[in-house]
């Protein structure tokens, strides 16, 4: 039903299907929307629980700049992102 609504009304899937939306600004900032929880936070690794799966962010001097229900902004030297279902 959600996919149909997304297609019919031409809405982005991240809105209708609660898929994660990841935006990078260079290698120093990462904005992730539609998160469920922060599972792990260390200066070298941050693991986020998503609706489906997990997103791991690795880097150096990682810092949570902003966190709200469903959204997080990470700053630091981001080296890699990995997604697993």
Phi and psi in degrees as GROMACS dihedral restraints (atoms count N, CA, C in turn):
[ dihedral_restraints ]
;  ai    aj    ak    al  type     phi  dphi    fc
    3     4     5     6     1   -64.7    20    10
    4     5     6     7     1   -40.0    20    10
    6     7     8     9     1   -64.5    20    10
    7     8     9    10     1   -41.6    20    10
    9    10    11    12     1   -60.5    20    10
   10    11    12    13     1   -45.8    20    10
   12    13    14    15     1   -62.3    20    10
   13    14    15    16     1   -40.2    20    10
   15    16    17    18     1   -61.3    20    10
   16    17    18    19     1   -45.5    20    10
   18    19    20    21     1   -70.4    20    10
   19    20    21    22     1   -44.4    20    10
   21    22    23    24     1   -64.9    20    10
   22    23    24    25     1   -45.4    20    10
   24    25    26    27     1   -93.4    20    10
   25    26    27    28     1     3.1    20    10
   27    28    29    30     1    55.4    20    10
   28    29    30    31     1    47.1    20    10
   30    31    32    33     1   -98.7    20    10
   31    32    33    34     1   148.6    20    10
   33    34    35    36     1   -65.9    20    10
   34    35    36    37     1   144.4    20    10
   36    37    38    39     1   -63.8    20    10
   37    38    39    40     1   -29.5    20    10
   39    40    41    42     1   -64.8    20    10
   40    41    42    43     1   -25.6    20    10
   42    43    44    45     1   -82.4    20    10
   43    44    45    46     1   -49.7    20    10
   45    46    47    48     1   -82.6    20    10
   46    47    48    49     1   -28.5    20    10
   48    49    50    51     1  -110.4    20    10
   49    50    51    52     1     6.9    20    10
   51    52    53    54     1    55.0    20    10
   52    53    54    55     1    36.5    20    10
   54    55    56    57     1   -78.1    20    10
   55    56    57    58     1   149.5    20    10
   57    58    59    60     1   -68.1    20    10
   58    59    60    61     1   144.1    20    10
   60    61    62    63     1  -119.1    20    10
   61    62    63    64     1   123.0    20    10
   63    64    65    66     1  -119.5    20    10
   64    65    66    67     1   126.4    20    10
   66    67    68    69     1  -123.7    20    10
   67    68    69    70     1   131.6    20    10
   69    70    71    72     1  -111.4    20    10
   70    71    72    73     1   139.8    20    10
   72    73    74    75     1  -115.4    20    10
   73    74    75    76     1    97.7    20    10
   75    76    77    78     1    60.0    20    10
   76    77    78    79     1  -137.5    20    10
   78    79    80    81     1  -116.5    20    10
   79    80    81    82     1    19.4    20    10
   81    82    83    84     1  -112.9    20    10
   82    83    84    85     1   -15.3    20    10
   84    85    86    87     1  -140.4    20    10
   85    86    87    88     1   145.2    20    10
   87    88    89    90     1  -140.6    20    10
   88    89    90    91     1   123.7    20    10
   90    91    92    93     1  -108.0    20    10
   91    92    93    94     1   125.1    20    10
   93    94    95    96     1  -123.0    20    10
   94    95    96    97     1   124.7    20    10
   96    97    98    99     1  -109.2    20    10
   97    98    99   100     1   159.1    20    10
   99   100   101   102     1    66.6    20    10
  100   101   102   103     1    43.9    20    10
  102   103   104   105     1   -92.9    20    10
  103   104   105   106     1   157.5    20    10
  105   106   107   108     1  -101.9    20    10
  106   107   108   109     1   -42.2    20    10
  108   109   110   111     1  -163.1    20    10
  109   110   111   112     1   158.7    20    10
  111   112   113   114     1   -96.5    20    10
  112   113   114   115     1   115.2    20    10
  114   115   116   117     1   -86.9    20    10
  115   116   117   118     1   -35.8    20    10
  117   118   119   120     1  -147.6    20    10
  118   119   120   121     1   135.1    20    10
  120   121   122   123     1  -138.6    20    10
  121   122   123   124     1   117.2    20    10
  123   124   125   126     1  -140.3    20    10
  124   125   126   127     1   160.0    20    10
  126   127   128   129     1   -60.5    20    10
  127   128   129   130     1   -19.2    20    10
  129   130   131   132     1  -105.5    20    10
  130   131   132   133     1   -14.5    20    10
  132   133   134   135     1  -153.6    20    10
  133   134   135   136     1   139.8    20    10
  135   136   137   138     1  -131.0    20    10
  136   137   138   139     1   127.6    20    10
  138   139   140   141     1  -118.2    20    10
  139   140   141   142     1   126.1    20    10
  141   142   143   144     1  -111.4    20    10
  142   143   144   145     1   136.5    20    10
  144   145   146   147     1   -88.8    20    10
  145   146   147   148     1   129.9    20    10
  147   148   149   150     1  -111.1    20    10
  148   149   150   151     1   175.3    20    10
  150   151   152   153     1   -56.4    20    10
  151   152   153   154     1   -42.5    20    10
  153   154   155   156     1  -130.2    20    10
  154   155   156   157     1   104.1    20    10
  156   157   158   159     1    96.0    20    10
  157   158   159   160     1  -163.8    20    10
  159   160   161   162     1  -137.2    20    10
  160   161   162   163     1   150.6    20    10
  162   163   164   165     1  -121.6    20    10
  163   164   165   166     1   123.4    20    10
  165   166   167   168     1  -107.9    20    10
  166   167   168   169     1   133.1    20    10
  168   169   170   171     1  -118.0    20    10
  169   170   171   172     1   124.3    20    10
  171   172   173   174     1  -115.8    20    10
  172   173   174   175     1   146.6    20    10
  174   175   176   177     1   177.4    20    10
  175   176   177   178     1  -150.5    20    10
  177   178   179   180     1  -135.1    20    10
  178   179   180   181     1   137.1    20    10
  180   181   182   183     1    55.6    20    10
  181   182   183   184     1    41.8    20    10
  183   184   185   186     1   -68.9    20    10
  184   185   186   187     1   140.6    20    10
  186   187   188   189     1  -143.5    20    10
  187   188   189   190     1   138.7    20    10
  189   190   191   192     1   -85.0    20    10
  190   191   192   193     1   110.1    20    10
  192   193   194   195     1   -79.4    20    10
  193   194   195   196     1   -46.8    20    10
  195   196   197   198     1  -142.6    20    10
  196   197   198   199     1   140.3    20    10
  198   199   200   201     1  -142.0    20    10
  199   200   201   202     1   130.9    20    10
  201   202   203   204     1  -136.0    20    10
  202   203   204   205     1   168.2    20    10
  204   205   206   207     1   -57.9    20    10
  205   206   207   208     1   115.3    20    10
  207   208   209   210     1    92.8    20    10
  208   209   210   211     1    -4.8    20    10
  210   211   212   213     1  -145.5    20    10
  211   212   213   214     1   144.3    20    10
  213   214   215   216     1  -143.4    20    10
  214   215   216   217     1   141.7    20    10
  216   217   218   219     1  -118.4    20    10
  217   218   219   220     1   121.3    20    10
  219   220   221   222     1  -111.0    20    10
  220   221   222   223     1   137.9    20    10
  222   223   224   225     1  -122.9    20    10
  223   224   225   226     1   156.1    20    10
  225   226   227   228     1   139.3    20    10
  226   227   228   229     1  -168.7    20    10
  228   229   230   231     1   -90.6    20    10
  229   230   231   232     1   100.8    20    10
  231   232   233   234     1   -88.8    20    10
  232   233   234   235     1   123.4    20    10
  234   235   236   237     1  -100.4    20    10
  235   236   237   238     1   -36.6    20    10
  237   238   239   240     1  -158.3    20    10
  238   239   240   241     1   155.0    20    10
  240   241   242   243     1  -123.4    20    10
  241   242   243   244     1   138.8    20    10
  243   244   245   246     1  -140.1    20    10
  244   245   246   247     1   139.2    20    10
  246   247   248   249     1  -116.8    20    10
  247   248   249   250     1   134.9    20    10
  249   250   251   252     1  -136.0    20    10
  250   251   252   253     1   140.6    20    10
